Amino acid sequence: MKKILLSALLVIATSIAIAQGPPRSSKKVQVAILFDTSNSMDGLIAQAKSRIWNIVNEVSTLRYRGTSPTIEFAIYEYGNDGLESSDDYIRQVLDLSTDLDEISQKLFALTTNGGSEFCGAVTKEALDKLKWSNDPSDLKMIYIAGNEAFDQGSVSYKKSCASAKDKNIFINTIFCGDHQQGINLLWKDGATCSDGDYFNIDSDKAIAHIDTPYDKEIQRYNDSLNTTYYGYGSLGREKKRLQMSEDANASSQAPSVAAERATAKGKKNVYRNDSWDLIDAVEGGKDLKSIKDEELPDEFKGKTLAEKKALLNEKTRDREKFQKKIAELAVARESFITDERARRAAAGEEADDFGSNVNESIMMRAEEIGFEKEVVVPE
C-alpha cells in the first residue's frame, strides 16, 4: 500500500503545539474494531493490546484544514462461545467513544473462548448499531480480524458491504494467517466489496517493541501529569482509579507501550476527561461555582471561590508544563524509532502486525478525503 503523501500544506509544529493541540473541528475519525475472540485468537488480542496507543497517537496526527478532528473508537467481539447463540455470538463491547481509558479497559478485558465466527453478522451489527456520523467527509472505518471463512452464518457479508458503501464506511479485513489462504476464504472480497483494504498478519508473532532512551523520562512526567487530575462528582473517584489501572495495563505490555500511552495523555486535544476531571470540565465550560463542595476533590473543599480558582489555575499550569515536557520527549522518541525502523527494514527484520496495518490504512484513506498528517521535526 502506498504511504501517505506529504504535501506543502503539512504543518511543521513545535513540541508546545503538540501538547496544546490545534483547535478542534467538527470533523470526526471513527474507527470500529471487530475482534474474533475464539480460542485461536489470543495472539491477535495481545497484538492489539500492545498497539492500541500507537494507533491512537498515529490517528491524532491527522488534521483537517489545520484543525484537529474528534477521534472515536468502538469495539465488538464475535465468535466466542461465551456469547449468546441467539445474538450470533456477537457483543458490542463499546459504542463509538472518545474515552481513551475506557477503550483501553474494554480491550484489556477481552478473553477468548471457542466459537463460531459470523463475519457478515458482526459487520451488519456494527453498521446498524454504532452511532456513525452522517457527514460523508468524515473518516469512518471498520476493521474486522479473524481466521475462519468470511462467509459463515446466515447474514450475507455482501449485503453488509452494500450497506457500508451507502454510509461511506470502509470495511477493512485482517486475516490472521497466510495471505493466499485469506483470499481463498473470502477475506479480500469482504474488504474490496466496500472499497476497503485487505491485510494478513501472523497473529501469533510477538510485537517487536522498540525501547528508546526517552521512555523512562516520559514515564516520570506521566506520573507527574497524573497528579494534576482531580476527580469530581460521582464519577471522579472511579475514573481516577481507571486512569491508574490503564497506566498499569500499558506498562504490563512493555516500556514502549507505557510511553505511547503517556504520549497520548500528553496531547490536550486527544486525552480529555470533561466528565470527571475538574480542570478539563472547567476548561470545557463547566461553571466551577455550580459544583457542590461535597462533590469536589478534597484539595478544593472548604475554600472560597477565589481560592478554588487560584488552585485550579496553578494545577492547570502544572499540567501544561508536564504535557509540554512529554511532547518534547515524544518528538525525540519518534525520531529514534524512525531511525531504528529503517535499520530493521534494511536488515529484513520488519514485519506487518495488527497496528501497522491499521495505521497505514487509516492514513491512506484519510488523505483521500482531505485530511493531512501533521509532521513534527526535532528542534
RADA-V762148 format. One record per helix or strand of 3 or more residues. SS is the DSSP state (h for helix, s for strand). FROM is the first residue (numbers start at 1). LEN is the number of residues. If there is no record, write none. Layout:
((SS | FROM | LEN) (SS | FROM | LEN))
//
This chain:
((h | 15 | 6) (s | 24 | 13) (h | 39 | 21) (s | 62 | 3) (s | 67 | 12) (h | 85 | 3) (s | 90 | 8) (h | 100 | 9) (h | 119 | 11) (s | 139 | 8) (h | 157 | 10) (s | 170 | 7) (h | 179 | 6) (h | 187 | 6) (s | 198 | 4) (h | 215 | 12) (h | 233 | 21) (h | 255 | 11) (h | 278 | 6) (h | 288 | 3) (h | 293 | 3) (h | 298 | 3) (h | 305 | 42) (h | 354 | 15))
//
